[in-house]
Every structure is written in structure tokens, then in C-alpha cells.
């Protein structure tokens, strides 16, 4: 059950789900419904009609009513990248977002950047909070005060990245020399914002993303980003459902490591570059 399929992030997740399900000779039915924080209530009716082995939910935790209805039909579910803090008895798969925010910011700091803008995801989502907490921790390591003026709340979309990128970059006197975009899709928007303002990446602005979707390596310049293994995480969600159906022991919560992928969109800050 997805929010929507209008971006490559969703396709990466779907590929992991389909690949793992196929390996177990199972088919996948997809549902597009609702918003990022919670799906339209009609999705439950469709699931109950189809009686699947289990459900991979790409959104926040379920309501108590939805949990009860799925449990009444013995339908297991796993939340992938939960938008809320999953309860201990719920199955969930997510990335180590705090470390991802830390290593992204450390990379920019190692290149000499101290005015680092950040475009987060929605403030209501734990993954967004964890990434900015990692960002703050890296700044603190270098005794750089946290500046709220360098923070913008995004929505993980390209359009949102463009708008928030313009907001960070339009004032040349307060412009950051680097931007940490909380998703690769937002990074794409930052690229367009920089182009609109005639700023060259990475000569005048370093940009780092988060996710490492397939297109990140083919952006111009190729995007430095933090990889969360979306396909592996999606496959793990499928295996959780299968293992539980067979009575095998499972961990209710699985957290996958994030890693830094350095490409061409970041470079050392030069004194001659604008601040």
C-alpha cells in the first residue's frame, strides 16, 4: 500500500518487493491510496477482499481499528519507513536515518563548509527528525552553532526541493555554500533552483542528497548522496511476512545502515567562492 507511484523512490521500493515475492513464487498487488501520513480508509476494504498473506505498508502506523480488522482475518503487516514511531509489537523496516544525517553533514564539513543549509522532510515524520538530529550532532562536533535560518521544511518532493532551495539561495548575503537535501528528489529541485539563480554545482554550491535512487548517479553533476538500501529494505519487509506465516522467529524492528556515496556534486570550499 503506497501513497502514490509518482516518483522513482516508490519504484525502488516496489522493485525490492516484487523481486523478493517472485523468489518465493508469490505475486504482488499494489494499492495507491491516501496521503503520506495515512492512507484513505478504503484501502482496508480492498485488502480484506483479497485476503493476501500479508501487507507491506509504506506510511505511518495503523489506527487501532485497522489493526483489529487485519488481525481478525490473520493478515500480517509490515510498515516500511514508518512515518510514526512504530509500537514494539508492530513489524517495521527502516534505515538508520540519524547516522545518515550525521555522515552527510560530516562530509560537507570535511570539505570546509560551515554554512550548510538543510531541507528536511515533514517535521511530523521521525525519519526527518532523525536526519536533522544527525545534522545538528555533526555541527556540534565542530563547535558550529545550529542556525535555524539555514533550515527549511520540505516534503521529499522535487517541487518542494525547488521552492525550499530558492528560499535558501535567493539572498546572496545569507546564502549557504552547501545544501543537505533530505531526499534525492529534493536534491533534483535544488539543482533547478541553483540553475534558476545561475549558481554552478559544485563550483558555487555543494549539494548532497539522501536515498541513492537510480537516477542520482546520472544527474548533472552526479549526485553525492547517502544511500539507504531501499530495495533490500523492501525485500526484508516481504521476508518478515513470509517468515511469520511459517512460524519462524523474527525481529519486529529492522534498521538498515546508511552509507555515504561521494560523487561530483560536492567539492572543497574555496576562499574565493561566495558565502
Residue, then its C-alpha position, 0 to 999 in steps of 0.5 A: x500500500x503506497x501513497x502514490x507511484x509518482x516518483x522513482x523512490x516508490x519504484x525502488x521500493x516496489x522493485x525490492x518487493x516484487x523481486x523478493x515475492x517472485x523468489x518465493x513464487x508469490x505475486x504482488x498487488x499494489x494499492x495507491x491510496x491516501x496521503x503520506x501520513x495515512x492512507x484513505x480508509x478504503x484501502x482496508x476494504x480492498x485488502x480484506x477482499x483479497x485476503x493476501x498473506x500479508x501487507x507491506x505498508x509504506x506510511x505511518x502506523x495503523x489506527x487501532x481499528x485497522x489493526x483489529x480488522x487485519x488481525x481478525x482475518x490473520x493478515x500480517x503487516x509490515x510498515x516500511x519507513x514508518x512515518x510514526x514511531x512504530x509500537x514494539x509489537x508492530x513489524x517495521x523496516x527502516x534505515x538508520x536515518x540519524x547516522x545518515x544525517x550525521x555522515x552527510x553533514x560530516x562530509x560537507x564539513x570535511x570539505x570546509x563548509x560551515x554554512x550548510x543549509x538543510x531541507x528536511x522532510x515533514x517535521x511530523x515524520x521521525x525519519x526527518x527528525x532523525x536526519x536533522x538530529x544527525x545534522x545538528x550532532x555533526x555541527x556540534x562536533x565542530x563547535x558550529x552553532x545550529x542556525x535555524x535560518x539555514x533550515x527549511x521544511x520540505x516534503x521529499x518532493x522535487x517541487x518542494x526541493x525547488x521552492x525550499x532551495x530558492x528560499x535558501x539561495x535567493x539572498x546572496x548575503x545569507x546564502x549557504x555554500x552547501x545544501x543537505x537535501x533530505x531526499x534525492x528528489x529534493x536534491x533534483x529541485x535544488x539543482x533547478x533552483x541553483x540553475x534558476x539563480x545561475x549558481x554552478x554545482x559544485x563550483x558555487x554550491x555543494x549539494x548532497x542528497x539522501x536515498x541513492x535512487x537510480x537516477x542520482x548517479x546520472x544527474x548533472x553533476x552526479x549526485x553525492x548522496x547517502x544511500x539507504x538500501x531501499x530495495x533490500x529494505x523492501x525485500x526484508x519487509x516481504x521476508x518478515x511476512x513470509x517468515x511469520x506465516x511459517x512460524x519462524x522467529x523474527x525481529x519486529x524492528x529492522x534498521x538498515x545502515x546508511x552509507x555515504x556515496x561521494x560523487x561530483x556534486x560536492x567539492x572543497x570550499x574555496x576562499x574565493x567562492x561566495x558565502 
